[in-house]
Amino acid sequence: MAWTWGNTTLAPGQSQRWWLSWSGYPGFEVIGADPASTGAEIDCSAPGMQNQGGSTLYWLTVRNVGSQTAQFAFTGSTGPSWTWGNSVLAAGQSQRWWLWWPTYPGLEIIGVQSITPGVEIDYDSPGMQSNADGSATYFITVTNVSSSAGQYHFVGLPIC
């Protein structure tokens, strides 16, 4: 289900780390920024997820890469998603993972669900490889940015 929230302004070159909170776990949220200013360009990076032991924080860094002040709203969606694996990262640890499908499943948005309360797991550098046998391999880098070890699952959302 799609949603839009907020009305925020960033100066040219300004960057901010944001969190958005949900009660419980709403499922895998894909979040971005929708510029309201004509000609504005907003980049989003370093998405992450943190289990708050009863609520969920989603993290996102937003940057105005344009030459003018830009207004934007957060926008996002969740839908039928899958969950796979049970992994642990030490504090500060980063790891590149691959996930393989025997046939191309369509575009998959892949992220993580942090299981350990208080631990933020960020994910970035998504990639996809089409293989000669018709299979598909998806890549993602996950990083524990917290000061203690954290357990997580991979989550994904097919969008086409």
C-alpha positions in Angstrom: 0.0 0.0 0.0 1.5 3.4 -1.0 1.8 6.3 1.3 3.2 9.9 1.4 4.2 11.7 4.6 5.8 15.1 5.5 6.9 18.3 4.0 10.6 19.0 4.4 13.1 21.4 3.0 16.8 21.0 2.2 19.2 23.6 1.1 21.5 22.9 -1.9 24.1 20.3 -1.0 22.4 19.6 2.4 22.1 16.0 3.6 20.2 14.6 6.5 19.7 11.1 8.0 16.0 10.5 8.7 14.1 7.8 10.5 10.4 6.9 10.0 8.6 4.9 12.7 5.9 2.2 12.6 4.2 0.4 15.4 5.1 -3.3 15.1 6.6 -4.6 11.9 4.6 -3.4 8.8 6.6 -5.6 6.4 9.4 -4.5 4.1 9.0 -0.8 3.4 10.5 0.7 0.2 11.0 4.4 1.0 12.1 7.4 -1.2 11.7 11.1 -1.4 9.3 12.9 -3.8 10.5 16.5 -4.7 7.7 19.1 -4.7 10.0 21.8 -6.1 10.2 22.1 -9.9 13.7 21.1 -11.1 14.8 19.8 -7.7 16.9 16.6 -7.5 16.8 14.6 -4.3 19.0 11.5 -3.8 18.2 8.8 -1.2 20.9 6.4 0.1 21.9 4.1 3.0 18.5 2.6 3.8 18.4 0.7 7.0 16.0 -1.0 9.5 16.1 -1.1 13.3 13.9 -3.2 15.5 12.8 -1.2 18.5 11.3 -4.1 20.4 7.7 -3.3 19.6 8.1 -0.8 16.8 10.2 -0.5 13.7 12.4 2.4 12.5 13.3 2.7 8.8 16.4 4.9 8.1 17.2 6.8 5.0 19.8 9.5 4.1 18.3 12.3 1.9 20.5 14.8 0.0 19.6 17.8 -2.1 22.0 17.4 -5.1 20.5 20.3 -7.0 21.4 24.0 -7.1 18.2 25.3 -5.4 16.4 24.8 -2.1 14.1 21.8 -2.5 10.9 20.7 -0.7 10.1 17.0 -0.6 7.8 14.5 1.0 8.7 10.9 2.0 6.9 8.3 -0.1 6.8 4.6 0.1 5.0 1.3 -0.2 4.9 -2.2 1.2 3.4 -5.2 -0.4 3.6 -9.0 -0.4 7.2 -9.8 0.5 9.3 -12.8 1.2 11.8 -13.5 4.1 14.8 -15.6 3.9 17.8 -16.6 6.1 18.9 -16.0 9.6 22.3 -14.2 9.8 24.3 -12.3 12.4 26.7 -9.4 11.9 29.2 -8.2 14.5 29.2 -4.5 15.5 30.5 -2.5 12.6 30.7 -5.6 10.3 29.8 -5.3 6.6 29.2 -8.2 4.3 28.4 -8.6 0.5 25.8 -11.3 -0.1 24.3 -12.9 -3.1 20.8 -14.5 -3.5 20.1 -16.8 -6.4 16.9 -17.7 -8.3 16.7 -20.6 -10.8 14.8 -18.4 -13.2 14.5 -14.7 -13.5 11.7 -13.7 -11.0 11.3 -10.1 -12.2 12.7 -7.1 -10.5 13.3 -7.8 -6.8 13.8 -5.0 -4.2 16.0 -6.6 -1.5 16.6 -5.3 2.0 16.8 -6.6 5.6 14.7 -7.0 8.7 16.7 -6.4 11.9 15.7 -8.9 14.6 17.9 -7.8 17.5 16.2 -4.9 19.4 18.2 -1.6 19.1 20.5 -2.8 16.3 20.4 -0.9 13.0 21.3 -2.9 9.9 21.8 -0.8 6.7 21.9 -2.2 3.2 23.1 -0.8 -0.1 24.8 -1.5 -3.4 22.1 -3.7 -4.9 23.0 -5.5 -8.0 21.6 -8.1 -10.3 23.2 -10.6 -12.7 21.5 -12.5 -15.5 23.1 -15.9 -15.9 23.6 -17.9 -19.1 21.4 -20.8 -17.8 18.4 -18.4 -17.3 19.0 -18.0 -13.5 19.3 -14.7 -11.8 21.7 -13.6 -9.0 20.9 -10.6 -6.8 23.6 -8.9 -4.7 23.4 -6.7 -1.7 25.8 -5.3 0.9 24.6 -5.3 4.6 26.3 -3.4 7.4 25.7 -3.4 11.1 26.1 0.3 12.1 25.4 -0.4 15.8 27.8 -1.0 18.7 26.6 -4.6 19.3 26.0 -7.7 17.3 22.7 -8.0 15.4 20.6 -10.8 13.9 18.7 -10.1 10.7 16.8 -11.7 7.8 16.8 -10.8 4.1 13.4 -9.5 2.9 12.3 -8.8 -0.6 9.5 -7.3 -2.7 8.9 -8.3 -6.3 7.7 -5.3 -8.2 7.3 -6.6 -11.7 
